[in-house]
């Protein structure tokens, strides 16, 4: 990932942007830790987001052209391909899985930077927030999980809660605060997990993915599918992630 400005030697801040780092009580994350085999496994949609919701969606992180977002279906059309719900980015461009290690990639006039790996990119997050706000009664009271392993700060001594193959720091704040880590550092990762106090939905991302996953009501997922500025596909809880 480009733009790293910290080595991880600096202690993690008490305020992650406008999000508070919780150290006394991790109870609000307890529902995410109670997973049974086959119910939110690592590498599945529910494993990245949360199990037990009526509907799930995959939100694709856009590619770029001259630092402007480009939809996957636009890129796919340029290669004579289509994007399906479980299509991987490297399949869109007809490349090997680890094509990013090549010295040259892209298609002139179509794309020149692959989709961002990691938690939800800022542009996608800003498009998600108003939709999510319509589908919770507690938008001012939300919880977040941030993977301790990003390495930008040293979080030693900060308690974490477990999700499949990840240990997360618990944060709290309003829904609008989800994008506030950029105040602290323009390259700071947004939280991997977001959920409101009423647990009406959950948003999940991961360091290795180019998609964000959202679970909630059928009405929420339908709303997301119709949201301009987002490229969304309906998926199932047990589908693999990408």
C-alpha positions as CSV (number, residue, x, y, z in Angstrom):
1,X,0.0,0.0,0.0
2,X,1.4,3.4,-0.9
3,X,1.8,6.4,1.3
4,X,2.8,4.9,4.6
5,X,4.0,7.6,6.9
6,X,4.6,5.8,10.2
7,X,6.7,2.9,11.2
8,X,4.5,1.5,13.9
9,X,6.8,2.7,16.7
10,X,4.5,5.5,17.8
11,X,1.8,4.5,20.3
12,X,-1.7,4.3,19.1
13,X,-3.8,7.4,19.8
14,X,-6.6,7.6,22.3
15,X,-8.7,9.3,19.6
16,X,-8.6,7.7,16.1
17,X,-9.8,10.8,14.3
18,X,-13.1,11.5,16.0
19,X,-13.5,7.8,17.0
20,X,-12.7,7.0,20.6
21,X,-10.5,4.0,21.3
22,X,-12.3,1.8,23.9
23,X,-10.1,0.1,26.5
24,X,-12.4,-0.5,29.5
25,X,-15.3,-2.5,28.2
26,X,-15.3,-4.6,25.0
27,X,-18.8,-5.9,25.7
28,X,-20.4,-4.2,22.7
29,X,-18.3,-6.4,20.4
30,X,-19.3,-9.6,22.2
31,X,-22.0,-10.6,19.7
32,X,-19.3,-10.6,16.9
33,X,-17.1,-13.0,18.8
34,X,-19.7,-15.7,19.3
35,X,-19.3,-17.6,16.1
36,X,-19.7,-21.3,15.6
37,X,-18.2,-23.5,12.8
38,X,-20.1,-22.9,9.6
39,X,-21.6,-19.7,10.9
40,X,-19.3,-16.8,9.9
41,X,-16.2,-18.7,8.9
42,X,-12.9,-17.0,7.8
43,X,-12.9,-16.3,4.1
44,X,-16.7,-16.0,3.8
45,X,-18.9,-13.0,3.5
46,X,-20.4,-13.5,7.0
47,X,-16.8,-14.1,8.4
48,X,-15.8,-10.6,7.1
49,X,-19.0,-8.9,8.1
50,X,-21.3,-10.7,10.6
51,X,-23.5,-13.8,10.5
52,X,-27.3,-14.0,11.0
53,X,-28.6,-11.2,8.8
54,X,-31.4,-11.5,6.2
55,X,-29.4,-10.1,3.3
56,X,-25.8,-9.4,2.2
57,X,-24.1,-7.3,-0.4
58,X,-20.6,-6.9,-1.9
59,X,-19.5,-3.3,-2.5
60,X,-16.6,-3.1,-5.0
61,X,-13.7,-0.8,-4.4
62,X,-13.2,1.1,-7.7
63,X,-10.2,1.1,-9.8
64,X,-8.7,4.5,-10.8
65,X,-7.8,6.4,-14.0
66,X,-5.8,9.6,-13.4
67,X,-6.9,9.4,-9.7
68,X,-10.6,9.3,-10.7
69,X,-12.7,6.2,-9.7
70,X,-13.6,3.7,-12.4
71,X,-16.2,1.0,-12.1
72,X,-15.3,-2.6,-12.5
73,X,-18.0,-3.1,-15.1
74,X,-16.5,-0.3,-17.2
75,X,-13.1,-2.0,-17.1
76,X,-14.7,-5.4,-17.8
77,X,-16.5,-4.1,-20.9
78,X,-13.2,-2.8,-22.2
79,X,-11.8,-6.4,-22.1
80,X,-15.0,-7.9,-23.4
81,X,-15.9,-9.4,-20.0
82,X,-18.7,-9.1,-17.4
83,X,-18.6,-8.7,-13.7
84,X,-20.7,-11.2,-11.6
85,X,-21.3,-11.2,-7.9
86,X,-18.2,-13.3,-7.1
87,X,-15.9,-12.1,-9.9
88,X,-12.3,-11.3,-8.7
89,X,-10.5,-8.2,-10.0
90,X,-7.7,-10.2,-11.6
91,X,-10.4,-12.1,-13.6
92,X,-11.9,-8.8,-14.8
93,X,-8.5,-7.8,-16.4
94,X,-7.5,-11.4,-17.4
95,X,-4.4,-11.4,-15.3
96,X,-2.7,-13.8,-12.8
97,X,-3.9,-13.3,-9.2
98,X,-0.7,-11.5,-8.2
99,X,-0.4,-9.3,-11.2
100,X,0.2,-6.2,-9.0
101,X,3.8,-7.3,-8.7
102,X,4.4,-6.6,-12.4
103,X,6.2,-3.5,-13.4
104,X,3.5,-2.5,-15.9
105,X,-0.3,-2.9,-15.7
106,X,-3.4,-1.0,-16.6
107,X,-5.2,-0.2,-19.9
108,X,-4.6,3.2,-21.4
109,X,-7.7,5.4,-21.2
110,X,-9.5,2.9,-19.0
111,X,-7.6,2.2,-15.8
112,X,-4.1,2.8,-14.4
113,X,-4.5,1.8,-10.7
114,X,-6.0,-1.3,-9.3
115,X,-8.8,-1.2,-6.6
116,X,-7.6,-0.4,-3.1
117,X,-6.9,-3.4,-0.9
118,X,-8.0,-3.1,2.7
119,X,-10.9,-1.6,4.6
120,X,-13.5,0.6,3.0
121,X,-11.9,3.4,0.9
122,X,-13.0,6.9,1.8
123,X,-15.0,7.6,-1.3
124,X,-16.9,4.3,-0.9
125,X,-17.4,5.1,2.8
126,X,-18.9,8.5,2.1
127,X,-21.4,7.0,-0.3
128,X,-22.3,4.3,2.1
129,X,-22.9,6.5,5.2
130,X,-26.2,8.2,4.1
131,X,-27.7,4.9,3.0
132,X,-26.7,3.2,6.3
133,X,-28.1,6.1,8.3
134,X,-31.6,5.5,6.8
135,X,-31.6,2.0,8.1
136,X,-30.7,2.4,11.8
137,X,-32.3,4.2,14.7
138,X,-28.9,4.9,16.3
139,X,-26.7,6.6,13.7
140,X,-25.1,8.8,16.4
141,X,-24.1,5.7,18.4
142,X,-22.0,3.3,16.5
143,X,-19.2,0.8,17.2
144,X,-16.2,0.0,15.1
145,X,-13.4,-2.6,14.8
146,X,-9.9,-1.7,13.6
147,X,-7.4,-4.5,12.9
148,X,-4.4,-4.1,15.2
149,X,-2.0,-5.4,12.6
150,X,-2.0,-2.5,10.1
151,X,1.4,-1.3,11.5
152,X,0.9,2.4,11.2
153,X,0.8,2.7,15.0
154,X,1.9,0.4,17.9
155,X,-1.3,-0.7,19.7
156,X,0.5,-2.8,22.3
157,X,-1.4,-2.9,25.6
158,X,-4.7,-2.0,23.9
159,X,-7.3,-4.8,24.5
160,X,-8.7,-6.4,21.4
161,X,-11.7,-8.6,20.5
162,X,-11.4,-11.6,18.1
163,X,-13.0,-12.1,14.7
164,X,-12.1,-14.9,12.3
165,X,-8.2,-14.7,12.0
166,X,-8.2,-11.1,13.1
167,X,-7.9,-9.2,16.4
168,X,-9.7,-5.9,16.4
169,X,-9.5,-2.7,18.5
170,X,-12.9,-1.4,19.6
171,X,-13.8,2.2,18.6
172,X,-16.9,4.2,19.2
173,X,-18.5,7.3,17.6
174,X,-21.2,8.5,15.3
175,X,-21.8,7.0,11.8
176,X,-20.5,10.2,10.2
177,X,-17.2,9.7,12.1
178,X,-16.4,6.6,10.2
179,X,-14.3,8.6,7.7
180,X,-12.7,10.8,10.4
181,X,-9.3,8.9,10.8
182,X,-8.1,10.9,7.8
183,X,-8.0,13.9,10.2
184,X,-5.3,12.1,12.1
185,X,-3.3,10.9,9.1
186,X,-4.4,11.1,5.5
187,X,-3.4,7.5,4.9
188,X,-4.9,6.1,8.1
189,X,-7.1,3.0,7.4
190,X,-10.8,3.3,8.1
191,X,-12.2,0.8,10.5
192,X,-12.7,-2.8,9.2
193,X,-16.0,-3.3,11.0
194,X,-18.9,-0.8,11.6
195,X,-22.2,-1.5,13.3
196,X,-24.8,0.7,15.1
197,X,-25.9,0.3,18.7
198,X,-29.2,-1.3,17.5
199,X,-27.3,-3.8,15.3
200,X,-29.5,-3.1,12.3
201,X,-26.6,-3.8,10.0
202,X,-22.9,-4.5,9.9
203,X,-20.2,-3.4,7.5
204,X,-17.0,-5.5,7.1
205,X,-13.7,-5.2,5.2
206,X,-10.3,-6.7,5.5
207,X,-6.7,-5.9,4.7
208,X,-6.5,-8.4,1.9
209,X,-9.8,-7.6,0.1
210,X,-10.8,-5.1,-2.7
211,X,-14.5,-5.3,-1.6
212,X,-16.5,-4.2,1.4
213,X,-19.4,-6.4,2.6
214,X,-22.6,-5.1,4.1
215,X,-25.3,-7.2,5.9
216,X,-28.7,-6.0,7.1
217,X,-32.3,-6.0,6.1
218,X,-33.6,-6.7,2.6
219,X,-34.6,-3.0,2.5
220,X,-31.1,-1.9,3.1
221,X,-29.5,-4.1,0.5
222,X,-32.1,-3.0,-2.0
223,X,-31.3,0.6,-1.2
224,X,-27.6,-0.1,-1.7
225,X,-28.2,-1.8,-5.0
226,X,-29.9,1.4,-6.3
227,X,-27.3,3.9,-4.9
228,X,-25.5,6.0,-7.5
229,X,-21.8,6.0,-7.0
230,X,-21.6,2.5,-5.6
231,X,-21.0,-0.7,-7.5
232,X,-22.9,-3.4,-5.6
233,X,-23.8,-7.1,-6.0
234,X,-26.0,-9.2,-3.9
235,X,-24.2,-12.1,-2.3
236,X,-24.8,-14.9,0.3
237,X,-23.4,-15.2,3.8
238,X,-21.5,-18.3,2.9
239,X,-20.0,-17.0,-0.4
240,X,-16.2,-16.6,-0.6
241,X,-14.8,-13.1,-0.4
242,X,-12.6,-11.2,-2.8
